[in-house]
Amino acid sequence: MPRNFQVEPLRTVHIEDQLVEMVERKGLGHPDSIADGVSESVSQALCRLYLDEFGHILHHNTDETQVVGGASEPKFGGGKVTKPIYMLLVGRATSEVNGEKLPIRDTSIEAARKYVQTVCAHIDVAKHVEFDCRIGQGSVDLRGVFEQKSVLSNDTSFGVGFAPLSDLERLVLESEHFLTLKLKKKLPALGEDVKVMGYRQGEKIRLTIAAALVDSEIANPKEYRSVCDEIGEQLADQAAKLTQRKVAIDVNTADDPELGRFYLTVTGCSMEAGDDGSVGRGNRANGLITPCRPMSLEASAGKNPVNHVGKIYNLLGNLIANDIVKETGGNVKEVHVRILSQIGKPVDEPQVASLQILPADGVKLSAVKGKADAVANSWMDQIDTIPRRLLTGKLTVF
């Protein structure tokens, strides 16, 4: 049975030709990103447990992690955390198979601990974080699992994607990566809780950076200002490699030295002092928050990678859109993909996949329609590779 793919013109002004554009990325240490990362790490740990024990990923969804901020007393030269951060792991998981109990709780908490410890260099998970696992448990008879001929969607939902990234979108994404993955190594005072907000008006771009700084690495307000200046200078050099547009950069604009107000933290993360986080409130599956583009409100992190279309279709939407741009060889300016499932139906047979295409100047839609169809069909044929791509780090969800 042929899949229902609908190719139509994208009737919009190309993103690069719009007067105003806004893009945001929440960094790895932002409370919402921590919630996403913990949820996804727990899901992947359960996937590996199920694969090791049974060769099959069993039912689970761990996409409801909550981060409740603690309390701290930062000060130049080094402060202290006075109340631990609380992380609540919530969801559902198969905990018993054919009468055999599985260590769901221990596996989940260990995965969460490892993730936080890996991402947040100044957090001592034994002292600064309290983990609580309230993941609901269930049992399964594997005979029913393996007798199922095809993977069925667990929800009626949709996923979206678009390509290519605009100049501003690439800049925002790469700026956060530069700060938390590269500059952090050279500048230990820079924490992991970074947010990059990008704004373009015409040919001018402004980046507003919120960067939590680590108090033990900074002796006084003068050093603090020096660190902020270096962040701005280093980021400006990086931006010049990514765009020809003029870029202005502001760092920690809420600071008020006269009032003694600085974005100073003990751990490099704002969740140490009251900032809370929830799954799905941050970056979408392509790593960005893009109000000028189509987005889904579905939280991808923590959802089952086998049959939860809220995760799978958002990943596929971006993969399909990017490959359409690639395979059409410069004949497409912009692609929007929207994929809708129906609960109980095979995940590789969506109700509809809408492929909206803005062809390049002088190119007719009919010239690229065939390749767009072929790309979408190819990815639907490969839908069962999504779990492996996630477990091997070839795909990310935020």
C-alpha positions, -999 to +999 in steps of 0.1 A: +000+000+000+016+033-010+022+058+017+003+091+019+030+117+010+017+151-001+041+175-018+030+211-021+044+245-025+056+263+007+038+296+004+059+318+026+087+344+024+120+326+027+134+328+062+165+346+051+143+373+034+121+380+064+129+412+081+129+398+117+140+364+130+144+351+165+161+319+176+170+305+210+191+276+224+192+265+260+227+251+269+234+217+283+234+230+319+201+249+317+175+233+340+152+224+311+181+208+292+192+189+323+156+175+326+157+165+289+192+150+292+183+130+323+151+117+308+169+106+276+198+090+295+173+070+316+155+059+285+187+048+268+199+030+299+166+010+300+169+003+263+203-012+269+190-032+298+162-046+278+184-053+248+210-071+269+184-092+287+159-099+259+173-086+226+143-063+223+134-028+236+104-031+258+077-006+267+088+025+286+085+063+286+106+084+309+097+118+296+084+135+327+116+143+347+112+174+370+142+194+383+135+214+415+160+240+422+180+240+454+195+269+474+230+283+474+252+311+487+276+321+460+304+345+466+336+356+449+363+330+458+338+303+465+305+298+481+283+268+490+252+249+481+229+251+511+200+229+499+204+201+473+188+201+438+159+176+437+154+155+406+122+135+402+123+107+376+087+100+364+073+078+337+065+042+330+087+012+324+085-026+321+099-039+354+088-076+352+092-100+322+076-134+324+078-132+362+115-120+362+120-087+381+143-061+365+163-034+384+144-005+368+149+019+397+186+013+402+192+015+365+173+048+362+190+065+391+225+054+381+219+067+345+206+101+359+236+104+382+261+097+355+245+122+331+245+150+356+281+142+367+292+142+330+276+174+320+281+196+352+318+198+362+312+216+395+283+196+408+290+169+433+260+145+427+265+129+461+262+163+479+244+186+456+216+165+441+188+143+455+174+117+431+140+103+435+126+076+412+088+073+409+088+055+375+056+034+373+062-003+368+045-029+347+049-065+335+049-081+301+046-115+284+073-116+258+053-140+236+029-112+228+058-088+221+076-110+196+044-122+179+036-086+169+043-083+131+048-046+129+055-017+153+023+002+160+021+039+169+013+044+206-004+078+200-021+100+175+004+128+172+026+147+148+062+156+143+077+184+123+111+194+108+126+219+085+158+226+066+182+241+059+191+261+090+192+298+085+223+319+091+210+329+125+200+294+135+234+280+127+250+308+146+229+303+177+234+265+177+272+267+171+276+296+196+263+274+224+284+245+213+314+267+213+308+281+248+300+248+266+321+223+246+352+244+237+356+277+255+346+260+288+379+240+286+400+271+284+379+293+307+370+273+339+350+302+353+324+296+325+296+273+338+275+249+318+242+269+322+243+290+291+215+304+271+219+320+236+192+342+222+196+354+187+178+382+170+182+393+134+168+425+118+177+427+082+214+421+080+222+429+116+224+402+143+224+405+181+232+376+204+223+379+241+243+355+262+232+344+297+262+326+312+264+313+347+299+319+361+316+297+388+324+317+419+354+296+430+372+306+398+366+344+402+382+365+429+363+398+426+340+419+404+369+431+382+378+395+373+341+387+368+339+416+342+370+403+326+355+369+321+324+383+306+345+404+282+365+374+272+333+354+265+321+382+243+354+385+224+359+348+219+323+344+207+327+373+183+357+357+168+338+324+164+308+342+149+329+359+123+337+323+110+300+315+107+283+345+092+291+375+070+265+395+088+274+421+114+270+405+149+267+424+182+271+403+214+259+411+249+268+390+280+249+388+313+229+420+307+210+416+340+242+423+360+242+455+382+276+459+399+264+489+420+238+466+436+262+437+438+242+417+413+261+392+392+253+359+375+275+341+400+270+305+409+287+278+430+282+250+405+279+268+371+242+259+370+212+281+380+193+251+393+214+253+424+194+283+435+157+279+427+156+276+389+134+246+380+133+225+349+109+203+330+112+180+300+100+195+268+103+232+278+136+237+260+151+229+227+132+210+200+146+179+184+169+199+162+185+216+192+168+250+187+137+270+197+125+286+165+093+308+167+097+318+131+095+281+119+071+252+124+075+235+158+059+207+177+052+210+214+060+173+219+089+165+242+112+141+224+136+133+253+128+102+272+101+088+249+103+052+237+123+053+205+105+023+190+069+033+189+064+068+204+058+090+173+062+121+195+098+113+194+103+094+161+084+117+138+102+149+151+135+132+144+123+119+110+109+153+101+144+169+104+161+140+087+137+140+057+139+178+054+177+179+054+180+151+029+155+167+005+177+198+005+208+177+000+195+154-027+179+182-047+213+198-051+206+235-045+172+235-062+154+240-029+155+271-007+134+257+022+115+226+032+089+220+060+079+185+069+049+175+090+041+139+098+009+127+114+004+093+130-027+074+140-027+053+172-026+016+166-014+019+130+021+010+118+046+038+126+060+035+091+026+042+076+016+077+088-018+091+081+000+118+061+034+132+055+032+168+043+063+180+024+061+217+018+089+229-005+100+264-016+120+258-048+150+279-057+144+308-081+136+295-116+129+259-104+095+243-107+081+221-079+076+192-103+114+191-108+120+182-072+088+164-062+101+129-072+133+132-051+113+145-022+090+115-023+119+091-026+137+107+004+106+104+026+100+068+016+136+059+022+135+073+058+102+055+065+118+023+053+146+030+078+124+039+107+136+009+127+171+023+127+161+052+149+168+034+183+203+024+172+211+058+159+201+073+193+220+047+213+252+053+193+250+090+195+243+096+158+210+113+167+203+137+196+169+149+208+176+184+222 
